[in-house]
Amino acid sequence: MSSANPEIWSRDLERLVREALTSIRFGTVTLVVQDGRVIQVDKNEKIRLNRQGHIDGSGI
C-alpha cells in the first residue's frame, strides 16, 4: 500500500478521524470517499441498556 496523498489525507482529516475514534467506546467510524477524496466522516456509537435500565456499553 502506498503512502497517502497529502491532498487526500490532511492533518485536519486526521484530527477529525482521531477525535471520532477516541470519543466512542463501541461503534464504527466510516470514511465516505467520492472521486478519490474523503468527503464525509460518519460516527455511529452503540449504547445498550442493561436489565436494570442503566447504560452499559460492554458486550456489544
Secondary structure, DSSP 8 states (H G I E B T S, - for coil): -----TTTS-HHHHHHHHHHHHT-SSEEEEEEEETTEEEEEEEEE--EE-TTS-EE-TT-
